Amino acid sequence: MKNILLTSLLSLGSLVFAQESNKITTLKVNALTLPIGVVNVGVERQLNTHYTLQADVLVSPWKSFAGKHAQAYLLGFDGRYYFDKAFEKFYIGANISGGYFNIQKWNYWNDNFYVHKDGEVTPYIQSNLYQKGYTFIVGAVGGYQFKWNDKWNLDIYLGIGSMQSFYKGYDKISGERYDNDIDRDGHEWDRSGEWLPYRGGVMLTYKL
């Protein structure tokens, strides 16, 4: 999955961000996530005076982080509008993202017994449960780019949106699925939809 996402980003970069003398292209890395071993890199390409297009990937390779599943491979695209001019000061935009995850959701960070939708208490401890599947996200992004010098900028941003996920839930002790047909409404995959902040950080950007 990681190789597919990286190949997709490179292919898109070659197609969409082909060099033109009067347009700016920047390479970016998220300095906020690197210290915890999560790689978030991207390419942002100027379309005109105010608009840019960005493609980025996020790779969290952790099979276990502080005892919790924390793997995620996401590919995202931003369309951005800068109020002043491209790559400077405030901007807003739209984002679409998708990818694969193998994680433990935050509301399972406790030692309560898992309870089915019909009220039946199971022997599964929530801190031993994890979810594996796919997610699709549509949201809005906003931020501010600080100009450091002619080549370097800092891009501080946050994205909020609707995350639709399709996954299967497992108990890491027994390997069994903990979610039953009632939990899944009769489907093979469990589903969840929620609004939440899902992307953000401090991107160190370099102008090519």
N, C-alpha and C positions, 0 to 999 in steps of 0.2 A: 504493500500500500504506500509506504514511504517513497519507493522508487517511482511509482506511478504519479504521485503528487509532484515530485521534483521534476520529472520529465514533462509533465503538463505545464508547470511554471516556465521551464526553459523554452518549450515550444511556443507558448503564448508570448513570451518575451521576444523571441526571434521574429514572430509574425507581426505583433502589434507595436513593439517598441523599436522597430528598425530605425537606424540613425538618420536624422535629417538635420541639416546645418542650423536651422532656426528654431529647433525644439530642444528642450532639456530633458535628460533622463537621469534619474538618481537611483542608486543602490542603497538598501536600507537594512539595518539589523536592529532588533529590539534589545536594547541594553538592560531592560528591566527583567527579562526572562532568562538571559544567559547565565547569571549566577546560580540558578537552580537547574541548569542543564536542559532548558527548553529552548530550542532554536526557532526563531521567528525572523525570516528574511523576506525581502520583497524588492520589487522594481516599480518605480513610479515614473510615468511618461507624460510630458506636457502635450495637451491637444491644441490649446490656444492660450490666449492671455490669462483666462481665469480657470479653465477646466483641465483636469488631469485624470489619468486612469492608472490604477495601481493593481498589481497582482502580488499576492504573498502566500507563503506557506508557513505553517506552524507544526513543528515536530516535537512532541513530548514522548521520549522513548522509554519512560520509566515503567517497567513491569511491576515494580513495587517502589513506592515513595512514602516513607514513614509508615510502612506496613499496609499501604493502600494502593490498589491498581490505579495507574495514572498515565496510561498510554493514550495519545491522541495524534492524529494526522489530519490536518485541515488545509484546504485550499480556498482562498478568498479573493474577491475582486471588489475594488472600490471605484466609484465614479465621484470625483470631488470637485467642488466649486470653491475657489479662493476669492474672498471679498476684495482683497487688494490686488494681488497678482499671483500667478502660480508659484508655489513653494514658499510663499511669504505670508506670515501672520495667520489670521483666523480662516477656517474653512469648515464647510459642512458637506455631507455626501451620503450616498446610499451604498450598501454593501450586500453582497450575496456570498455565502460560504457553504461548504459542505465537507464531509469527511467521515473517517472511521474513528471509533473510540473503544477503549477497554478500560473502564474507570469504575470507581466507587462514588456514587452520587453523594453530595454533601449531607443530605438528610439521613444517610445511613451511618454517619459517624457516631454511633452510640451502640450500647450493648443490649438494647431492647429486643424482644422477640418479634420477628416479622409476623404481621397479621394480614390475612387475606381480606379482600374486599367484602366478603360475606361475614367477617368478624371472627373467623376461625384463627386461633393462635397456632403458629407453627413452631417447630423446634429450632428453626434457623435464627441465629444471632445476626442482627443487622450489620454489625461491624465485619462479619465474615462474608458479606454478599457483595457482588459486583455486577456491572452491566456491560454488555458487549454488543455493539451495533453501529448504526449510521445516523448521522444528523444532517439536517438541512436548515440553513438560517438565512433570514432576510431581515435587514436592520438599517439603522441610521448611524452615521459616524460623524464626529466633530472633533476639532483639535486646533492646535496652534503650532506653527513652525517658526522657530527662532533661528535667525541667520547667524551663524558662527563666524564664517568668513566666506570667501568666494567659492569654496569647494564643499564646506561642511555645514550642515544644519542639524537642529534637534527638532523632532516631530513628536509632540505630546498629544495623545489622542485617546478617545474612548468610544466604543460602539455598543449600542443597545438594540435588541431586536427580538423577533419571534423565532424560537428554536423548536423544530419538530424532529423528534428522535424516534427511531425504530430499533429495538434492541431485545436481547434475550438476557434474563437474569439468572445468575448462578451462585451457588454456595461454594466458596473456595475450599472448604473442608471436605465435603462429600463429592463435589463436582456435579451435584444434581441441580436442576432448575428449581428455583424456589417459587416462581410465579406460576399459578395454575390457570386453567381455562377461564375461570371467573375473573381473575385479575386482568387477563388479556382480552376479555370480551369475546372469547372464542377464536381469536386470531393466533397464528403461529408466533408472531412477534408482538411484544409489548410495545405500547406507544405512549409518548408523553409530549405535551406542548406547553411551553412556558415563555414568558417574557423576562429577560434578564440581561445584565451587562455581560457580554461574551468576548469582547476583544478590547485591548488597550495596552498602553505602555509608553515607553520613550524610545523612539526610533532614532538611531544615529544614521544620518543620511550623507551620502557622498555623491556629488555631481560629476558625471562623466564628461 
